Amino acid sequence: MRDDLVAAGIKCMDEPVVVDKNILSCRCTEDLPEWGKTFMEVMGN
């Protein structure tokens, strides 16, 4: 999937969580705890 994203012009980062304006993403299910923590920080809790 990464190759398809790069071919479409997406900048892929090998980080557990990436915040880009109002988009919050993670690499895989193993990163969900860190994603949840970051989500709460972004939401102001």
N, C-alpha and C positions, 0 to 999 in steps of 0.2 A: 504494500500500500504506500509506503514511503516514496518509492520511485514514482508512482503515479502522482502523488502530491507535488513532488519536486518538478516533475514534467509539466504540471499545471501552473507552475510559478509560485508555489507555496514555499515559504522558508521554514524548513523543519529544524527543530532544536532538540537535542538529546538531553532534556531536562525533565525532572519528575512532574513539574507544573509550569505552565507558561501562561502568563496573563498578557493579553494584547487588547488594550482598550476595554471593551465590555465582553471579550471572549476569554474564557478560562478553560484550559484543556490539560490533559495529562496523557502520558504514553500508554499506560495499560492499567489493568485493574489493581495491580500491586501498588500503584501510585495513588489510589483513591484516598487513603488516610491523609496524605499530604495535600491532595486536592481539596478535601473537605476542610482542613485547617485553613488553607488559603482562601477558600470560598467564604468562610466565616469572617476572616480578616477583611476581605473586600466588601462584604456586606455591612461591616462596621460593628460586629459583635465580638 
